[in-house]
Amino acid sequence: MKRTSVHTRMLKLAWVPLCALTFLSFGCSNSAGADASLEPKPPTFKSVTDKPAFPGAVGYGAVSVGGRGGRIIPVTTLADSGPGSFRACVMERGPRVCVFRVSGVIRFTDRPPIIREPYLTIAGQTAPGGGITLAHAGPPNGRTPLVLKGTHDVIVQHIRVRPDLFGENRESEDAITIENSSRVIIDHVSATWARDELINGYADNDDLTISNSIFALGIPPHDKCALLASDPTDRQNVSFIGNICAHNGDRNPDANFPVRSCVEVVNNVFYNGQSEFTEVWESEGGTPISIVGNTYIAGRNTHAETVGVQNDRTKSLGQATIYMWDNRFFGSFIHVGPNTREALTDVAPCPLTIRPLEVNAAYDSVLAKSGAWPRDDLDRQVVDDVKNRSGRIGGMTRVIPAIDPGEPYPDRDNDGMDDGWERTAGADPTMNDAWKDSDGNGTSNLEEFLAYREKQLAP
């Protein structure tokens, strides 16, 4: 069972004006008494893989091969099931890539599919028009729309998960759940309106990357951004890089891992936390974590007792190891909790998997490129809220924005690639050459096309 928060949220909260910016290279806020004796060493770096899952893949999950070398399966209908459906593609066996010839809302009327078969890439950037949104139809089958369970080597890109209707069981209503899985990348996704976590890692996961995504507007009273680990059974390597958590009361994100794990929270933007922003727990043995280059910003629901980086010792089985470098905090709240200060280390528990951006550059980058592309009106509003310090928890109506159906690009050989792009890239639009390397640069035609297609959709 997933752990529930032991923190109580204040019932009456007033707007707190923003105060001067505080930078923390070593995890100590000027307003709370810096510990000048702690002089951390700059972070070190170690490449996880020589061949990334796709151009630009980062973090521990970059070792994933996804559907590389497999079948190209077109999703041709928004129906819950049947030939050409999303369900049919993800439940197939063997390496495969789901490409989309339709756009709109895929609303699961039956229980949403559980992705169990490994070697899968879900390429949402191939959809025409406004892209793909996953949702469910409410009771009796209203559960988490995107679930990975007991699988490995899965890549999900440019998908929105927006459960706008309530099901029957809050604890079964994350937006995304990853359970007992490894070598997984969740990249450029957008998730809102979960009644449990917006994204939740459960049990024995490993080599997981959550990157370049927007997790916003969890549903009160259990409005949570990211539970990176719940009831883990062994050490885990997890990267949380380049994301926005906005309008979620706590778990921005939550880390509770066994010793010898490697957890990195790098270059994210956290806005309008209420009880806590980032939580580091010790009930699994004492989380080793690097918190680097992140921006923490007060919002309308943030108050004087909100904690930016909290070390929670409830049922502690060993002290956490917390490394902080180049983070910044805006607003009148407790930037770094007292327990956190006691757990600080001057050396990162693990080398970082990436060379982080400087915190100001990271802030600009995250606001510019996070979430599923093309951005919909909801994501644009979330980003505007962060920029303007506006909005509030539970403040937006649960209405999925209209999605432009668009026109699918021509693909007469059904290899997932635009015929026009193939001609310019030296590929052959009359034969399936998705996994050939026409230009000899070491990257397959399809992987190059997906990167090209992504740039076309950029905000």
N, C-alpha and C positions, 0 to 999 in steps of 0.2 A: 504494500500500500504506500502511496506517495506521502511523503512527510508534509504535514501542514504547518503553517507559520505559527510561532508562539508569540508573535508581536501583536499588540493591540493598536489599532488605528484610532487616532483622536477623532471624535465625532464632530467637533466644531473647529473649523480651521479658517484662519484669516489669511488674506493675501500678504505675502512677505516680500517687501521690496528687495531688489537685488543689491548686493553690496559689492565692494571692489573684488576684482579677480585675485584668486590665490593660486599660485603655482606650487606644485609639490614634486620635487625631484626625488625626495627621500621619504615621502609619506607623512609629513608633519605640517600642519596648517599654521600660518603665522598668527591667526586669530586665536589659536588654542594652545600656543606655547610650543614652539618648534624644538625638537631635540637635535641641536647642532652637533652632538657627538656622533650621530649616525651619518656616515659618509658612504653612501652606496656606490658600488662600482657600476659603470655603465653596463647595460645588458649585452650579453654575448649572443651569437647567432650560430645556428647549425642547420644547414639545408636538410629537409626531410627526404627529398627525392630529386633525382636528376631529371626525370621526365614527369612533369606535372600532369594531373588528370585532364587539364585543358589549359590553353594559354591564359595565364593569370591566376590559376588555382593556387591557394595558399593554405598554410596550416597543416596540422597532422593528417587531415583527410586528403591532402593532395596526392597521397599514394593510391587513391581509388582509381580503378580502371573503368568504372562505370560499364557502359555497354559497348566499349571499344571492340571493333572487329565483328560485331553481331549484326542481326537483322535490323533493317530500318522499317519500323511499323508506323504507318500513318494513322492518326486519330482523325476520323472523318465525321464524327457525330458528337453532339453534346449529351446524348442519351446516357443514362446510368450504366447500361450494359448492352451487350450484343456486339455483333461485328463492327469494327471500326471505333469502338468506344475506348475511353481512357482505361476503364476497368480491364477490358480485354488485353490491352497492351501490357499493363503492369503485372498482370497475373500470368502472362506467358512465361515459358521456361527458356533458359539460355540467354546469352548476351543479346541485348536489344536496345534500340533507341526509339523512344516515342517522339515523333514529330507531329505537328498539329496542322491540319488543313482547315480547321474551323477556329473561331474564337467565341467567347461568351462564358456563361456560367454552367459548369457541370455540377448538377445538384443530385446528390445520391439519395434515391428514394429507398433503396435497401441499405443495409449496413455498409458503410464505406469499405472499399477493398483494403486488405492488409497486404502490403508489399513484403513478401517472403522470399521470392525468387531473386537471387543475386544477379549481378552484372547488368545493371539497368541505368540508362540515362534518360531523364525526362527533360526534354529540350523545349521549354516553354517559349523561348525566343523565336521558334519557328512559326508560331501562331500568327495569322494575319490580324490586321486591325488592332484592337485593344487588348488582345491576349486572353489568357485562360484564368478563370477563378474557380476554385473548388469550394463547395458548400454542401450542406445536407438539408433534408426536407423536414426536419423536426421529428417528433415522436412518431413511431416507436423506435426508429433506427437512427436517431440523431446522435451521432458520435463523432469523434475526432476525424476530420476529413482526410488527413494525410498521415498514415501510420506505416512505419517500417519496423518489422519485427523478425528477429532471428535471421537476419540477412547480412549481406556484405557487398561492397563495391557498388554503391548506389550514388548517383549524382542527380540532384534536383535543382533546376535553374529556371528563373523567370516565371514562377507560378504564384498566384495569389490564393490565400486560404482565408475565407471570410465567412465563418459560420454565423449568419445573420439571424437564424432561428434557434431557439433553445430546444435541446433534447430533454430526456427524462432524468439524466444522471450527470450532475456537474463534474464529478471526478472522471468521467469518460469524455469530457469535452475540452481537450486541448485543441489548438489549431494543428499542431504537428507533434507527433510522438515518435521517438526513436528508442527502440527497446532491443537489448541483446544483439546489437548490430555493430559492424566495424567497417572502416574505410568508407565513410559516408561524408558527402558534401551537400550541405544546404546553402545555396548561393543565390543571391538576388531574388529572394522570396519576400512576400509581404503578407503579414498575418495580423488580423484584428479580431476582437470580439470573442475571444475564448473565455469560457467560464472557469477553466482551470488555467494551466500555463499556456501562453502563446506558443512556446516550444519547450518540450520536456524530454530530457534524456533519462531513461529508466533502465535499471539493472546493469548488465555487463556490456557496456559499449566501449569502443576503443577506436583510436585514429579517426576522430570526428572533427569536421570543420563546419562552423556556422558563420557565414561571411556575407557582407554587403547587403544586409537585409533590414527590413523595417518591421518591428514588433511593437504594436501600439494598441491602446484602447482596450485592455483587458476589462472584463465585465466585473464591476463591484458586486459583492464585497470580496471577491477572490481575484483581484486584478493583478496578475503576475506576468512578468516578461519572460524570463528564461530560467528554468530549473535545469542546470547543466547536467546534474546527476541526481538520481533518486534511488536509494537502496542499491548502490553499486556493490558488486561481489568481488571485484578485483581492481587493481590499478588501471587507470585510464589516461589516455592522451587526448586532450580536447582543446580546440582553438575557437575562440569567439572574437572575430576580427571584423572591424569596419561596419558595425551594425548601429541602428538607432533603436533604443528602448524609450518609448514616450507614453506618458499618461498611464503608467502602471504603478501601483502603490509600492511594490517591493519586488525582490528577485530580479534586480536589474544589473547583472544576473545573480543567481544563487549558485554557489559552488560548495559542494560537500563531498570530498573525495578521500579515498584511502591514501596513506603515505605511499611514496614512490610514484604517484601519479605526476603528470606534467600538465598543468592547466595554465592557459594564457588568455588574458582578456586585454586586447590590444586595439588601440585606435578606434574606440567606439564613442558614441554620443548618447548620454543618458539624461533624459529630461523629465521633470515633474514627478520624481519619486515622492512617496508620502511617508511611509514608516522607515524604509531603507532604500537606498540605491543598491550598491553591490554588497552581497552577504557572503561571508566566508565562515563556514561551519567546521566543527571538529568532531561530530558524532560518528564519523567513519574513520577516525584515526588522526585527523589533522591535515587539512587541505594544503598542499604545496601550490602556490599560485603566483603568477606574475601579472601585475596590473600596470599597464604601460601606455602612455600617450592617450588617455581617455579624457573626455570633457563631461563634467557633472554640472547640471544647470537646474536651479530651483524653478518651480512653476507655481501655479495658483494653489496646488494641493501640498506643496512643500512647506514645512513649518520649522520652528526653531529646534525641535527635538528630532527631526529627521537626521539620519546618519548617512553620510556619503559612502564610506567604506566601513562596514560593520564586521567585527569578528565575534560571532555568536558561539558561546561555549556551553550551551545546553547539552547535557549528556556527553561532555567532551571525553574522548579517548586518547587525546594527545594534542599538543599545541600546533596550530596552523603555522605555516611558513609563508609569510606575505612579503613580496618584493614589489615596491612601488617606484615608478620613475616617470617623470615628465607628465604628470596628470595636472589638470586645472579644474578649479571649482568656482562657480558663480553662485552667489546667494547666501542668505543668512540661515545656515543650518550647520550641524556638526559635520565638518568635512571628513575627519578621520576619527573613529571612535577610540576610546582609551584602550580597550582590549587589542585593537588593531596595532596600536603603537608598540605594545609589548611583544607582538608577534612579528614585527618587522625584521627583515634580514637585509644585509647589504649586498648580497649576491643572489641573483635569480636562482630558484631551485632547479630550473632546467634552462638550457640555452633556448632563446626564442627561435621559432621556425621562420620568422621574417625579420627584416630590418624595418622597424616601425617608422612611420612618418613622424616628424615633429608635431607636437600636439595641435598647434594652430593650423598647420597644413592638413592634418588628419580631419579636423573639424570641417573644413571647407570641402574636403574630398568626400566625406561621408554624406554631408547634406546634398552634394551634387549627384552622387551616383548610387546610393543605396536603394534597395527595394526592387520589385519586379519592373522590367521595362516593357513597353512604355508606361510611365507612371500614370495612374488613374487619379481622379479628383481627390480621392481619399488620401492617398499618399502625398499628393501635393499639399493638402491641408495640414497633414501631420508635420511635414517639413517646414511649412510656414509657421506653424505653432512653435516649433523649436527656434526658428529665427527670430520671431516676434515676441517670444515668451508669453504666448497666449494659449487658450484652450484649457481644458480641465479633464480630470478622470471621469469617465462616464458621460462626457459632454457631447458626443456625436450620435445622431440617430443611426440605427443599424440598417442602412439602406445601401446595397451594393451599387456603386456607380454604373451608369449606362456604359456598355462596352460596344465599341464600333466593330461591326462584323468584318469589315475589310475584305480584301480579295487575296486568296492564297497565291504565293508566287508560283510560276510555272515549273513543273517538275515531271516531265514526261517519262523519265526512266525510274521514277519512284525511289531515288536514292537519298532523298531528304534535302537535296541542294537545289537552289535556284538555277534554272538552265542558263540564264544570262550571266550569273556569277561564274558558272562552270566554264563558259566560253572564255571569259576574261582571265580566269585563273589557270587555264591550261588543262582543265578536266574535260571529260567527254559527256555532254548532256544527253547522249543517246544510249549510254550504258551505265550500269550501276558500278561506279568507281569510288564509292564513299570512303573506302579504307585504303585506297591507293594514295601515294604521295607524289602527285604530278610534278611538283616543283622541287622535289628532292631535299626539302628542308627538315625532314625528320618528323613532320606533323601531317597527319592524314588530311585528305581533302575535306572530309566532313567536319573535322575538328576546326580546321581553318575557316570553313564556311560559318559554323556556329559562332565563332569569334567575330567574324565580319558582320553577321546578322545582328549580333548584340550591339555592335557599334552603331548600326543603322537606327536602333531603337533608343539610343542613349537620350536622357533628358536634356 
